[in-house]
């Protein structure tokens, strides 16, 4: 693969000209055309049986106004946080949320594209009990203008991204489950390392080789770790280890029992239900009622 690359579309709904370049960096996502060209026998992404619904809802700030909340467990949970300084300055909140539900193990992967929308009635019921005193999650879901649906997928790590003057970044290189926001953050690290190698190495080929050597093993470890669901694994294991008959707490009782205690406290008081601490303050709820952990700034 020597010399300059010339790209031309095989088919398109609109005219696209030819492009020549010294390096082709494929950042075309989980369904990467370049990756499929380099690994034609790989097959489709791996679906883990979890369906995700994502949306934005305009509402009132909750807790600190900059709180990130996780409620439930990896196979049925909500992740909720505000994303807009402009709305914050107006005393409002633009709230990003994702709902995750294990809908089918060992079944064919459902439709996957960026614009596939869901009907409210198809996804609200599993989260109907997630009503806390500080945030009514079902109401938040109902107020969303549009809800997008995606299967949670990844791919097995590749043996190499080094093709001389061609390489992969982001989801084209290492699609992974969205644990700890690693999908986005690992892509940012890819770009940083590739840019540094291109600036420091004597040739494009050397830069691609250096980038591959640094990033591919690191991201392979993250892909495998995310299949273990990260910190949520400890949370779920703790809930699963409760004595028989202890899974009877309801959302309303959990909501009423939330308490604050300083992050410097090594453990909550004995009367405080268990929680997972993240940030300067922690609110706790009884596991499976639903379990929740909150990060506040």
C-alpha positions as CSV (number, residue, x, y, z in Angstrom):
1,X,0.0,0.0,0.0
2,X,2.4,2.6,-1.2
3,X,1.9,6.0,-2.8
4,X,-1.1,8.3,-2.5
5,X,-4.6,7.1,-2.0
6,X,-7.5,8.0,-4.3
7,X,-11.1,7.7,-2.9
8,X,-14.1,7.5,-5.1
9,X,-17.7,6.5,-4.0
10,X,-19.1,3.3,-5.5
11,X,-22.6,4.6,-5.2
12,X,-24.1,7.7,-3.7
13,X,-27.3,9.6,-3.6
14,X,-25.4,12.8,-4.5
15,X,-22.3,13.5,-6.5
16,X,-19.0,13.1,-4.6
17,X,-15.7,13.9,-6.2
18,X,-12.5,12.0,-6.0
19,X,-10.1,12.7,-3.1
20,X,-6.4,12.1,-3.0
21,X,-4.4,11.8,0.3
22,X,-1.2,10.5,1.8
23,X,-3.1,8.9,4.7
24,X,-6.6,7.4,5.0
25,X,-7.9,7.6,8.6
26,X,-11.2,5.7,8.9
27,X,-13.5,7.1,11.5
28,X,-16.7,5.9,9.9
29,X,-18.2,4.2,12.9
30,X,-19.3,0.8,14.0
31,X,-20.4,-0.1,10.4
32,X,-17.1,1.2,8.9
33,X,-16.8,0.6,5.2
34,X,-13.0,0.8,5.5
35,X,-12.9,-1.8,8.2
36,X,-15.2,-4.1,6.2
37,X,-12.8,-3.7,3.2
38,X,-9.8,-4.6,5.4
39,X,-11.7,-7.5,7.2
40,X,-14.3,-8.7,4.8
41,X,-15.1,-11.9,6.7
42,X,-15.7,-10.2,10.1
43,X,-19.5,-10.2,10.0
44,X,-21.9,-7.8,11.9
45,X,-21.4,-6.3,15.3
46,X,-22.0,-8.4,18.4
47,X,-25.3,-7.6,20.2
48,X,-25.5,-8.3,23.9
49,X,-29.3,-8.4,24.1
50,X,-29.6,-4.9,25.6
51,X,-31.6,-2.2,23.8
52,X,-30.9,1.5,24.5
53,X,-33.2,4.4,24.2
54,X,-31.7,7.9,24.1
55,X,-33.3,11.3,24.2
56,X,-33.1,14.9,25.3
57,X,-35.7,16.5,27.6
58,X,-36.0,20.1,28.7
59,X,-36.9,20.4,32.3
60,X,-36.1,21.8,35.7
61,X,-32.7,21.3,37.3
62,X,-32.5,18.4,39.8
63,X,-30.3,18.2,42.9
64,X,-27.2,20.3,42.3
65,X,-28.2,21.2,38.7
66,X,-25.0,19.4,37.5
67,X,-25.8,16.0,38.9
68,X,-25.2,12.8,37.0
69,X,-27.6,10.0,38.1
70,X,-27.6,6.2,37.5
71,X,-30.6,4.2,38.6
72,X,-31.2,0.5,38.3
73,X,-28.6,-2.1,37.2
74,X,-26.8,-2.9,33.9
75,X,-29.6,-4.9,32.4
76,X,-32.3,-2.3,33.4
77,X,-31.1,1.1,34.2
78,X,-31.3,4.8,33.5
79,X,-28.4,7.2,33.1
80,X,-29.4,10.9,33.4
81,X,-27.4,14.2,33.4
82,X,-27.7,17.8,32.2
83,X,-25.6,18.9,29.2
84,X,-26.2,22.6,28.5
85,X,-24.7,25.6,30.1
86,X,-27.0,27.9,28.1
87,X,-30.1,26.2,29.7
88,X,-28.4,26.3,33.1
89,X,-27.9,30.1,32.8
90,X,-31.7,30.3,32.1
91,X,-32.5,28.4,35.2
92,X,-33.6,25.4,33.2
93,X,-31.9,22.1,32.2
94,X,-31.4,20.3,29.0
95,X,-31.3,16.7,30.3
96,X,-29.7,13.9,28.4
97,X,-30.9,10.4,29.3
98,X,-30.4,6.8,28.2
99,X,-32.6,3.9,29.2
100,X,-31.1,0.4,28.9
101,X,-33.1,-2.8,29.0
102,X,-32.2,-6.4,28.4
103,X,-34.8,-7.3,25.8
104,X,-33.5,-10.5,24.2
105,X,-30.5,-12.8,24.8
106,X,-29.3,-14.8,21.9
107,X,-31.8,-13.2,19.4
108,X,-31.1,-11.6,16.1
109,X,-30.0,-8.0,16.5
110,X,-32.8,-5.4,15.9
111,X,-32.6,-2.7,13.3
112,X,-29.6,-0.4,13.9
113,X,-29.2,3.1,12.4
114,X,-28.8,6.6,13.8
115,X,-32.4,7.7,13.0
116,X,-34.4,4.7,14.2
117,X,-37.1,6.1,16.6
118,X,-39.1,4.4,19.3
119,X,-42.6,4.7,20.4
120,X,-43.1,5.8,24.0
121,X,-45.4,2.8,24.8
122,X,-42.7,0.4,23.7
123,X,-40.2,1.4,26.3
124,X,-41.8,3.3,29.2
125,X,-43.3,0.5,31.3
126,X,-40.0,-1.1,32.6
127,X,-39.0,2.4,34.0
128,X,-42.5,3.4,35.2
129,X,-41.5,2.9,38.9
130,X,-38.4,5.2,38.7
131,X,-40.0,8.1,40.4
132,X,-37.7,9.8,43.0
133,X,-38.6,12.7,45.2
134,X,-36.0,14.8,43.4
135,X,-36.7,13.6,39.8
136,X,-39.7,12.0,38.2
137,X,-38.0,9.8,35.6
138,X,-41.2,8.6,33.8
139,X,-42.3,12.2,33.4
140,X,-38.9,13.0,32.0
141,X,-39.3,10.3,29.4
142,X,-42.8,11.4,28.5
143,X,-41.7,14.9,27.8
144,X,-39.0,13.9,25.2
145,X,-39.8,15.1,21.7
146,X,-38.2,12.2,20.0
147,X,-36.7,8.9,21.4
148,X,-34.0,7.1,19.4
149,X,-33.4,3.4,19.8
150,X,-30.2,1.5,19.4
151,X,-29.0,-2.1,20.2
152,X,-25.9,-2.2,22.5
153,X,-23.1,-3.7,20.4
154,X,-19.4,-4.1,20.2
155,X,-16.9,-6.0,18.1
156,X,-14.0,-8.3,18.9
157,X,-10.6,-6.6,19.0
158,X,-8.6,-6.7,15.7
159,X,-5.1,-8.1,15.2
160,X,-3.9,-4.9,13.6
161,X,-4.9,-1.4,12.6
162,X,-1.6,-0.9,10.8
163,X,-2.1,-0.9,7.0
164,X,0.7,1.5,6.1
165,X,-1.2,4.5,4.8
166,X,-4.5,3.3,6.2
167,X,-5.7,3.0,9.8
168,X,-8.8,3.1,12.0
169,X,-9.9,5.3,14.9
170,X,-12.9,5.4,17.2
171,X,-15.8,3.1,16.7
172,X,-14.3,2.0,13.3
173,X,-11.4,0.6,15.3
174,X,-12.8,-0.5,18.6
175,X,-16.6,-0.3,19.1
176,X,-17.4,-1.0,22.7
177,X,-20.3,-1.0,25.1
178,X,-20.9,2.5,26.5
179,X,-19.5,1.9,30.0
180,X,-17.9,4.9,31.6
181,X,-18.3,7.0,28.4
182,X,-15.3,5.1,26.9
183,X,-16.7,5.1,23.4
184,X,-16.1,8.8,23.1
185,X,-13.1,9.2,25.4
186,X,-11.1,6.4,23.7
187,X,-11.7,8.0,20.3
188,X,-10.3,11.3,21.6
189,X,-7.2,9.4,22.9
190,X,-6.9,7.8,19.4
191,X,-6.9,11.2,17.7
192,X,-4.4,12.6,20.2
193,X,-1.9,9.7,19.9
194,X,-2.2,9.5,16.1
195,X,-1.6,13.3,15.7
196,X,1.4,13.1,18.0
197,X,2.9,10.2,16.0
198,X,2.3,11.9,12.7
199,X,4.1,15.0,14.1
200,X,7.1,13.1,15.5
201,X,7.7,10.1,13.3
202,X,9.8,10.4,10.1
203,X,7.1,8.8,7.8
204,X,3.4,8.2,7.7
205,X,4.0,4.5,7.9
206,X,6.1,4.8,11.0
207,X,3.4,7.0,12.6
208,X,0.7,4.5,11.8
209,X,2.8,1.7,13.3
210,X,3.5,3.7,16.4
211,X,-0.2,4.6,16.8
212,X,-1.2,1.0,16.4
213,X,1.3,-0.3,18.9
214,X,0.1,2.2,21.6
215,X,-3.7,2.3,21.1
216,X,-4.8,-1.1,19.8
217,X,-3.7,-3.1,22.9
218,X,-5.0,-0.5,25.3
219,X,-8.5,-0.3,23.6
220,X,-8.7,-4.1,23.3
221,X,-8.4,-4.2,27.1
222,X,-11.2,-1.7,27.5
223,X,-13.5,-3.6,25.1
224,X,-13.0,-6.7,27.1
225,X,-13.4,-4.9,30.4
226,X,-16.6,-3.2,29.3
227,X,-18.1,-6.6,28.6
228,X,-17.9,-7.1,32.4
229,X,-20.0,-3.9,32.8
230,X,-17.3,-2.0,34.7
231,X,-18.2,-0.7,38.2
232,X,-21.8,-1.6,37.7
233,X,-20.7,-5.3,38.1
234,X,-19.9,-4.7,41.8
235,X,-23.2,-2.9,42.2
236,X,-25.1,-5.8,40.7
237,X,-23.2,-8.4,42.6
238,X,-23.9,-6.6,45.8
239,X,-27.6,-6.5,45.0
240,X,-27.6,-10.2,44.0
241,X,-26.0,-11.1,47.3
242,X,-28.8,-9.8,49.4
243,X,-30.6,-12.3,51.6
244,X,-33.8,-13.9,50.3
245,X,-36.7,-11.7,50.9
246,X,-34.7,-8.4,51.0
247,X,-35.6,-7.4,47.5
248,X,-38.9,-5.9,48.5
249,X,-38.1,-2.2,48.6
250,X,-40.1,0.0,46.4
251,X,-39.1,3.1,44.6
252,X,-41.2,5.3,46.8
253,X,-39.7,3.8,50.0
254,X,-36.2,4.1,48.5
255,X,-36.9,7.7,47.5
256,X,-38.0,8.6,51.0
257,X,-35.0,7.0,52.6
258,X,-32.3,9.0,50.7
259,X,-29.7,10.6,52.9
260,X,-26.7,12.8,52.5
261,X,-23.3,12.2,54.3
262,X,-19.9,13.7,53.6
263,X,-17.6,12.0,51.1
264,X,-14.9,11.9,53.8
265,X,-17.0,9.5,55.8
266,X,-15.5,6.0,55.4
267,X,-19.0,4.4,55.5
268,X,-22.6,5.6,56.0
269,X,-24.3,5.3,59.3
270,X,-25.6,1.8,60.0
271,X,-29.2,3.0,59.5
272,X,-28.4,4.4,56.0
273,X,-29.1,2.1,53.1
274,X,-26.1,1.1,51.0
275,X,-25.1,3.1,48.0
276,X,-22.2,3.6,45.6
277,X,-20.3,6.9,46.3
278,X,-19.1,9.1,43.5
279,X,-18.3,12.8,44.1
280,X,-18.3,15.1,47.0
281,X,-21.8,14.0,48.2
282,X,-23.7,10.8,48.0
283,X,-27.4,9.9,48.1
284,X,-28.2,6.3,48.9
285,X,-31.2,4.1,48.1
286,X,-32.0,0.5,48.9
287,X,-30.8,-1.8,46.1
288,X,-33.4,-2.8,43.5
289,X,-35.8,-0.2,44.6
290,X,-34.3,0.8,42.1
291,X,-30.7,1.1,43.2
292,X,-29.2,4.5,42.4
293,X,-26.0,6.3,42.6
294,X,-25.5,10.0,42.0
295,X,-22.5,12.1,41.2
296,X,-22.8,15.8,42.1
297,X,-20.5,18.6,41.3
